[in-house]
């Protein structure tokens, strides 16, 4: 019940060998100037105890990124105040881009990805996070994601 982006939208595979760039499963730095963490946008599934989640990347200010990195393996880190960030994952299942939606990144206990809370706007993703989605919508998302993966892998 989740889908994940491997890298922020601004990542280019050519960055992989650069000294001022880093891409791990949890953190990313581009050109020593842009900082990202991976987190989860969680959406309740209506009529169920389950949660649908998107694994997404959020850009943070250098200070926030450094603070999060310093506390990465520190028990109690979940007491940190949320960090402001911009969503840097485009989720094409939505009619308007999800890039640059305002977020708050909530640190969770060691070993758990941060929780990404979207600013409460009228963007369909933000509405779904607030109100939940049906199991039918989960299936619709799955079909759309599967179709885009199949289409992009057959392009090459």
N, C-alpha and C positions, 0 to 999 in steps of 0.2 A: 504493500500500500504506500510505496514511496518511489519517487523518481529523483535522480540527482544529476547535477551538472558537474562535469569533471574539472572545469576551470571557469574563471570569470570570463564574461563576454569579450573583454579587452585582451585576453591572453592570446599570444601567437606562438605556435610550436617553435618558431625560430628563436624565441626567448630562452628556450631550455638550456642552451649552452652559455648564456651570458652571465657574467659574474654578478651583475646587479639585479638578477631576476631569480625567483624561486617559485616553484609550484610543488606543494606537498598535498596530502589528502585533506589538510585542515587550514593551511595558510598559503598566501601567495603574495609575492612582491614583484612589481613590474618596474624596471629601470630605477630601482632604489627610490622611487617617488610615489608609487601608488600601492596601497596596502589593503589586503582583503582577507576575510575569514569566511570559512564555510559554516553555515548554520541551517536550521530547519524551520521552514514555514509549515506550521501544523494547522490542519483544517479538520474540525470535528465532522464525523460522518453521522448524519441525522438518523436517529432510531437505532444507534449502535454504540458500543463502547469503544469502537475503533477510531483511529485518527489517520487521515491521509496526510502525507508530508512531502514537501518539495525540498530537496537538498540544494541550497542556493548559495551564492557568493555575495557578500556585502563589502563595499569599500568603507574603510574606516580612516579617520585622521591618523597620522603617524603616531601621535601621543596615545590614542586609544589602542591602536594596534600593538604598540610597545608594551602598554600596561597589560593587555590581554595575553601577550606572549610571555611576559614575566610571570604571570599567574597560571600559565597553562597547566602545570602539574601540581598546583598548590591546593591542598584540601581547604574548603571554605570559600573558594573563589566565587561561588554562586552568590555571595553577599555583595559583590560588586554592583554598582549602579549600571544600568544599561548604557551601552555605547550607541551614539547616533551613527547611522550609516546610510548609504545609498545602495539599493538592490542593483547588482551587476550581473544578473542572470536573466536572459530573455526566455520567457516561457511562452512559446508560440501557440499554445492552446487557448490563449486569451485574445480577444479581438483588438485590443490596444496593447502596446509594448509594456512589459513589466520593468524594463530598464529604468533606473533612476527613481524608482518609488522610494519614498522616505521610510526608514525603518529604525527600530530600536533593537539592538542585539543584547539579549539577556544571557549572561554566562550561567552555565549549569554546573553541577558537580563534575569533578575530574572524570574523564572518560565519556562524557556526554557532549554532543554537539550543542552549540548555543541555540537558543530559541530566537527566531527572528519574528518580531512583531511589526506588522505593517502599520503605517500611519492610517487612521480610520478615514479613508477617502471613499469616493464612489467607484474606484477602479474595481472591476469584477473580482480580482484576486483578493483585495482587501475586504470586499463584501463577503466573499466565501469564507475568509478566515474568521470574520465576526459571526456569521450566521450559520456556517456549516454547509455541507453538500450532501446530496443523496447518493446512495449506492449506484444509481443509474449514472450520475455525473462522474463518479469514480471510474465506471466502465467506459464512459465517453472519453475521459482524459487518457485512460490506458490505451484505447484504440487509436486516439490521435497521436500519442507519443510513439506507439509501436509503428504506426504508419510513417511518421516523420523519420524514424530510425531506419526503417526498411527503404524509404525513398532515398535518403542520403547515402545509404550503403550501396544502393544500386546505381547511383550516379557515377561512381568511380569506376 
